[in-house]
Amino acid sequence: MMEITATMVKELRERTGAGVMDCKRALNECNGDLEKAVAYLREKGLASAAKKAGRIAADGLVGAYVNADRTNGALVEVNCETDFVAKTDDFHGFVQELAEHIVKHAPKSVSAEDEGAQAPYLLDQPFKGQQTVGEYVAELVAKTGEKVTVRRFAHYQTDANGFVQEYIHMNGKIGVLIELAVSDSSLRSKEELAILAKDLAMQVAAAKPQFVRRADVPESLIEAEKKIYIAQAMNEGKPAHIAEKITLGRLNKMYQEICLEEQAFVKDNTQTIATLVAETGKKLGGEIKIVRFARYEKGEGIEKKSDDFAAEVMSQIKA
């Protein structure tokens, strides 16, 4: 079989816009024949999908799945271009099946092109028979006429002392996955733990914490905020020793906003999340710890295209 070089893969990518692994697979299937590989990708719908690569897919859905014993769960975001496609049964079904697939097959990264990617890659895994997840996405692109991308996922798998809870808000606009740990596995069957887990997931959805606890906040972030707070206080005319005290107060307020355990409970703002967790553990006769969480909001951070009709007309006049 002909050796497939990086140069060949690069050329095929430039001609079709398909992913690295798809191009490599096509060249292998076609014994290095570039023209046949182009045709192969077009037949699979991968080259046609690439024509839509320049579009912005900021709509879509966030989906989640947790297994029956609550030790294995996944959260996934899949994007498309319009709300119309996001509401279809096919798109809903794919997002849900993909979350279940992640739980069962434990990929490490979406694709080899991700920053810091690790195999196995989600898009290369078999899905619904013999096709891969990537090939199924290409079929969705061909069927819907829109760019469709699997953007990210979180996968939490724990032991007998762990408890994983999912929460989906606003029909897939926001999704949360949270993992708890208990000191005794017998606590996992208690209704109070299930209620707590759901309340915590809802808290994350509503209050947008960035970290579980103060110890998780990077030192670089703390130092950067300190400099800003001190400068603010000095600019207000405060002496240095007063500026230091003001800075400590503002840092504490920051922790209360970005750390889940220090946030006020949205259902009862007289207690913090740390207090709620501790009291629930005491009531159950054990200890409960928040291990980690993931919060996805559909399309967050994706630059949405703004339609400027006047600018579009002007650009056509000048062309």
C-alpha positions, 0 to 999 in steps of 0.5 A: 500500500502506498505511504500516505504522507503529511503533504498528501493529507494537507493537499487533500484538506486544502481541496476539500476542507475535510478533517485530518483523519477523514483525509487520511482515511480517504487516501488510504482507501484510495491508495494515495490517489488524490482525485479518487480521494476527493470523490470518496470524500464527496460521496461520504458528504465530507467534502460538501460539509467543508463548503459550509465550514466558513459559516458560524454555528452558534445555535444548537443544543446542550444534552446530557446523559447519566447511567442508572447507578449515577456513576457515569455521566456526560454533557455535550454541546452540538452546534448548528446555524439556526434554531429551526434545525436545533428544534428538529427531532433528528438533531435532538435525537443525535445530541441525546444519543451522542451523550449516551455514546460518550458514557459508554465509549469514553472518548478523550477528545472531540478530534485530533485537531483539538488543543491538547487532544488525546485519543480515542477521538469522539469523531473517529469512533464507530456510531450507529453501525459502521459509520463514525460519529464524524460521518454521521455529522456529515450526513446531518450537514447534507440533510439539514443544509447547515454547518453542524459541529460537535463542539465539546463534552465533559465526561465524569466517571466515578466509583461506588462513593461517587454520584453524578447529576445532570441538569438541562435548562431551557430545552437545551440552552444550558446544561450542567454536569456535577460530581459529588463524593460521599464518605459512605456508599450507603448515602447514595441511595438516600433521597436527600442526596438526590435532591441536593445534587439536583439543587447544586446542578441548578445552582451552577446553571443559575449562578455561573460559578467558575470554581468549586472552592477558593483553593481551586482559583489559580494564583495568577487570577488572584494576583491579577485581581489584586493589582486591579483592586489596589489600583482602584483604591489608590485612584480613589485616594485611599492610603496604601494600608487602607487600599490593602484592606479594601483589596481583601474585601473585594477579593472575598466578594470575588470568591463569593461570586466565582466559587460555588461553595461560597455562593449564596444558595439560590433557594435560600440566600441565608445559607451558603452552598458549603453550609447546605452541603455540610448540613445535608451530610450531617443529616444523612450521617456522613460527609458530602463533597463537591468534586467538580462540575461543568456548565455549558451554555449554547453558543457561549464564546462563539462569535455570532455573525451580525447582519448589516444590510447597508454594509452588504449593499455597499460592498456589492456596489463597490465590487 
